[in-house]
Amino acid sequence: MAGQLLAAVFRHGCAHSRCLPHASGTLQLRTFFEQKVEARTDTHTNLLSKKETSSLYKLQFHNVKPDCMDAYNDLSANIQNKLHRSPDYPCELVGSWNTWYGEQDQAVHLWRYIGGYPALTEVMEKLKQSKEYATFRKERSHLLQSRKNQLLMEFSFWNEPKPRTGPNIYELRSYQLRPGTMIEWGNNWARAIRFRQENDEAVGGFFSQIGDLYMVHHLWAYTDLQFRADTRNAAWEKRGWDQNVYYTVPLVQEMQSRIMIPRPISPLQ
């Protein structure tokens, strides 16, 4: 309808301010012409991330051949341990898991680069010169079906992920937001996160910088699946949680949940 109306306007050569009021659906079309975009004073990265730190996170998803998971875990644990412990690399392993429910035959790794993009660049340049890492990559390629990664920043209102003792299971809830809604998501969750911290289940919250954009990841820890269900149900008894759900659900295009088991090398157990 809008396209037909536009054609009619330009065909008759009349100004839209005079012609549109006499056509059907004119209010929406006039709004389209007259709407102005408010100036943004800063990027959503600067508005939502922590100012006191400059850490950058990398989230890796490795889809492993079904019969190669044990070999993959052994191979990757060796190189991860060296990178995590070496003072020559400004990075640390935050967590490492195998998926239990959700994506199957998948490994998930979360890294922190202390110092942001310069630290990431330093690590990548050093790994390029490492013969051991080159051998690792070649051996790993025979075990994988596919892999992808994302660079993330941490929401300012979430706790920084700290090592945990176990046993725990972890849930990674990933949300593909509608473009332009990241600030609104952050504002709502900044008020609502307190409803989900009573059992120390909130591990970390992140938003994407490179990779799949407008992606949000929330990481939670539970003792078991029943404790997860009880904790999530208890949130609905708190006044204000329902409003957070009401206002954030329309912002989501797609969402996914992974239940993950920490690997022995993971600082998050």
C-alpha positions as CSV (number, residue, x, y, z in Angstrom):
1,M,0.0,0.0,0.0
2,A,2.8,2.4,0.9
3,G,4.6,1.7,-2.3
4,Q,1.4,2.4,-4.4
5,L,0.8,5.6,-2.5
6,L,4.3,6.8,-3.2
7,A,3.9,6.1,-6.9
8,A,0.7,8.1,-7.0
9,V,2.3,11.0,-5.2
10,F,5.2,11.3,-7.5
11,R,3.1,10.6,-10.7
12,H,0.8,13.6,-10.0
13,G,3.7,15.8,-9.0
14,C,2.1,17.1,-5.8
15,A,3.8,17.8,-2.5
16,H,3.2,15.1,0.1
17,S,2.2,17.7,2.7
18,R,-0.8,18.6,0.6
19,C,-1.7,15.2,-1.0
20,L,-1.1,12.7,1.8
21,P,-3.9,13.9,4.1
22,H,-6.5,12.9,1.5
23,A,-5.2,9.3,0.9
24,S,-5.8,6.2,2.9
25,G,-2.9,5.1,5.2
26,T,-1.5,8.6,5.1
27,L,-0.6,8.8,8.7
28,Q,1.9,6.0,8.6
29,L,3.5,7.3,5.4
30,R,3.7,10.9,6.7
31,T,5.3,9.6,9.8
32,F,7.8,7.8,7.6
33,F,8.8,11.1,5.9
34,E,8.8,13.3,8.9
35,Q,10.5,11.0,11.5
36,K,13.9,12.2,12.7
37,V,16.6,10.0,14.2
38,E,17.8,11.3,17.6
39,A,21.6,11.8,17.7
40,R,23.5,9.1,19.6
41,T,26.1,10.5,22.0
42,D,28.1,7.3,22.3
43,T,28.3,3.7,21.0
44,H,26.4,1.0,22.9
45,T,29.7,-0.6,23.7
46,N,30.8,2.5,25.8
47,L,27.3,2.8,27.3
48,L,27.0,-0.8,28.4
49,S,30.5,-2.1,29.1
50,K,32.6,-1.7,32.2
51,K,34.7,1.5,32.2
52,E,37.1,0.3,34.9
53,T,38.4,-2.7,32.8
54,S,39.5,-3.1,29.2
55,S,39.1,-6.9,29.0
56,L,37.9,-8.4,25.8
57,Y,36.3,-11.9,25.7
58,K,36.4,-14.5,23.0
59,L,33.7,-17.2,22.8
60,Q,34.5,-20.3,20.7
61,F,32.1,-22.9,19.4
62,H,33.8,-26.1,18.1
63,N,31.6,-28.7,16.5
64,V,33.5,-32.0,16.9
65,K,33.1,-35.2,14.9
66,P,30.9,-37.5,17.0
67,D,33.6,-40.2,17.4
68,C,36.4,-37.7,18.2
69,M,35.3,-35.9,21.3
70,D,37.7,-37.6,23.7
71,A,40.6,-37.1,21.4
72,Y,39.6,-33.4,21.0
73,N,39.3,-32.8,24.7
74,D,42.7,-34.3,25.4
75,L,44.4,-32.4,22.5
76,S,42.8,-29.0,23.4
77,A,43.4,-29.3,27.1
78,N,47.1,-29.4,26.7
79,I,47.4,-26.2,24.6
80,Q,44.7,-24.4,26.7
81,N,46.6,-25.2,29.9
82,K,49.9,-23.7,28.5
83,L,48.2,-20.6,27.2
84,H,46.3,-20.1,30.4
85,R,49.4,-20.4,32.7
86,S,52.0,-18.8,30.5
87,P,53.0,-15.2,31.5
88,D,54.0,-14.5,27.9
89,Y,50.3,-14.5,26.8
90,P,48.0,-11.8,28.1
91,C,45.0,-14.1,28.1
92,E,43.3,-16.5,30.5
93,L,40.8,-19.3,30.1
94,V,37.5,-18.4,31.8
95,G,35.7,-21.6,31.1
96,S,35.7,-24.7,29.0
97,W,32.7,-27.0,28.5
98,N,31.1,-29.8,26.5
99,T,27.5,-29.4,25.7
100,W,25.0,-31.8,27.3
101,Y,21.7,-30.5,26.0
102,G,21.3,-28.3,22.9
103,E,24.0,-28.5,20.3
104,Q,25.5,-32.0,20.5
105,D,29.2,-33.0,20.1
106,Q,30.2,-29.4,20.8
107,A,32.9,-27.8,22.8
108,V,32.5,-24.2,24.1
109,H,35.4,-22.1,25.4
110,L,35.4,-18.6,26.9
111,W,38.7,-16.6,27.0
112,R,39.5,-13.3,28.5
113,Y,42.1,-10.9,27.0
114,I,43.4,-8.6,29.6
115,G,44.1,-5.3,27.8
116,G,41.5,-5.6,25.1
117,Y,42.2,-5.6,21.4
118,P,46.0,-5.0,21.8
119,A,46.2,-8.1,24.0
120,L,44.3,-10.1,21.5
121,T,46.6,-9.0,18.7
122,E,49.7,-9.8,20.8
123,V,48.4,-13.3,21.5
124,M,47.6,-14.0,17.8
125,E,51.0,-12.7,16.6
126,K,52.8,-14.9,19.1
127,L,50.7,-18.0,18.2
128,K,51.6,-17.4,14.5
129,Q,55.2,-17.9,15.4
130,S,54.6,-21.0,17.5
131,K,55.4,-24.4,15.8
132,E,53.7,-26.2,18.6
133,Y,50.5,-24.3,18.0
134,A,50.7,-24.9,14.3
135,T,51.0,-28.6,14.9
136,F,48.0,-28.4,17.3
137,R,45.9,-26.6,14.7
138,K,46.7,-29.2,12.1
139,E,45.8,-32.1,14.4
140,R,42.7,-30.4,15.6
141,S,41.4,-29.9,12.0
142,H,41.0,-33.7,11.6
143,L,38.7,-33.8,14.7
144,L,36.3,-30.9,13.8
145,Q,33.3,-30.5,11.6
146,S,33.1,-26.7,11.9
147,R,34.0,-23.9,14.3
148,K,33.2,-20.3,14.9
149,N,33.9,-17.6,17.4
150,Q,32.8,-14.2,18.6
151,L,34.5,-11.3,20.3
152,L,32.5,-10.0,23.3
153,M,32.3,-7.2,25.9
154,E,31.0,-7.7,29.4
155,F,27.8,-5.9,30.6
156,S,28.7,-3.4,33.3
157,F,25.9,-4.7,35.6
158,W,27.0,-8.3,35.6
159,N,29.6,-9.8,37.9
160,E,32.9,-10.6,36.3
161,P,33.2,-14.4,35.9
162,K,35.3,-15.8,38.7
163,P,36.6,-19.4,39.1
164,R,34.1,-21.6,40.9
165,T,34.3,-24.9,42.7
166,G,31.9,-27.6,41.6
167,P,30.2,-29.7,40.8
168,N,27.9,-27.4,38.7
169,I,26.2,-27.5,35.3
170,Y,26.2,-24.3,33.2
171,E,23.6,-22.8,31.0
172,L,24.5,-20.5,28.1
173,R,21.5,-18.6,27.0
174,S,22.1,-16.8,23.7
175,Y,19.8,-14.2,22.3
176,Q,19.8,-12.7,18.8
177,L,18.4,-9.2,19.3
178,R,16.7,-7.0,16.8
179,P,19.1,-4.4,15.5
180,G,19.0,-1.2,17.5
181,T,17.6,-2.7,20.7
182,M,20.8,-3.4,22.6
183,I,20.5,-0.3,24.8
184,E,16.9,-1.2,25.7
185,W,18.0,-4.8,26.6
186,G,20.8,-3.5,28.8
187,N,18.6,-1.0,30.6
188,N,16.0,-3.6,31.4
189,W,18.4,-6.2,32.6
190,A,20.4,-3.7,34.7
191,R,17.2,-3.4,36.8
192,A,16.3,-7.1,36.7
193,I,19.6,-8.8,37.3
194,R,19.1,-8.6,41.1
195,F,16.2,-11.0,40.8
196,R,18.6,-13.7,39.5
197,Q,21.5,-13.4,42.0
198,E,20.2,-14.7,45.2
199,N,21.5,-18.3,44.6
200,D,24.8,-17.0,43.1
201,E,23.6,-18.4,39.7
202,A,24.6,-15.4,37.6
203,V,28.1,-16.0,36.2
204,G,28.5,-13.4,33.4
205,G,26.7,-11.4,30.8
206,F,28.2,-10.4,27.4
207,F,27.3,-8.7,24.1
208,S,29.0,-9.3,20.8
209,Q,31.4,-6.9,19.1
210,I,32.6,-9.1,16.2
211,G,31.0,-12.1,14.7
212,D,27.2,-12.5,14.9
213,L,26.2,-8.9,15.8
214,Y,23.5,-7.9,18.3
215,M,24.1,-11.2,20.1
216,V,23.7,-11.4,23.9
217,H,25.0,-14.3,26.0
218,H,24.0,-14.9,29.6
219,L,26.0,-17.6,31.5
220,W,24.4,-19.2,34.6
221,A,25.6,-21.9,37.1
222,Y,23.3,-24.5,38.8
223,T,24.0,-27.5,40.9
224,D,21.7,-29.6,38.8
225,L,18.7,-29.3,36.4
226,Q,16.2,-29.4,39.2
227,F,17.9,-26.6,41.0
228,R,17.8,-24.7,37.7
229,A,14.1,-25.2,37.4
230,D,13.5,-24.2,41.0
231,T,15.6,-21.0,40.7
232,R,14.0,-19.9,37.5
233,N,10.5,-20.5,38.9
234,A,11.3,-18.5,42.1
235,A,12.2,-15.5,39.9
236,W,8.5,-15.2,38.9
237,E,7.5,-14.7,42.6
238,K,9.6,-11.5,42.8
239,R,7.8,-8.3,41.9
240,G,9.3,-6.8,38.8
241,W,10.6,-9.9,37.1
242,D,7.5,-10.2,35.0
243,Q,8.0,-6.7,33.7
244,N,11.5,-7.5,32.6
245,V,10.3,-10.5,30.6
246,Y,7.4,-8.4,29.2
247,Y,9.7,-5.7,27.9
248,T,12.6,-7.8,26.7
249,V,10.8,-10.6,24.9
250,P,9.8,-8.3,21.9
251,L,13.4,-7.4,21.5
252,V,14.5,-11.0,20.7
253,Q,14.5,-12.5,17.2
254,E,15.9,-15.9,18.2
255,M,17.2,-17.5,21.3
256,Q,19.0,-20.7,22.2
257,S,19.9,-22.6,25.4
258,R,22.8,-24.9,26.0
259,I,23.3,-27.0,29.1
260,M,27.0,-27.6,29.4
261,I,29.3,-29.7,31.6
262,P,32.7,-28.2,32.6
263,R,35.8,-29.9,31.5
264,P,38.5,-30.7,34.1
265,I,40.7,-27.9,32.9
266,S,37.9,-25.3,33.3
267,P,38.3,-22.6,36.1
268,L,34.5,-22.6,36.2
269,Q,33.6,-26.0,37.8
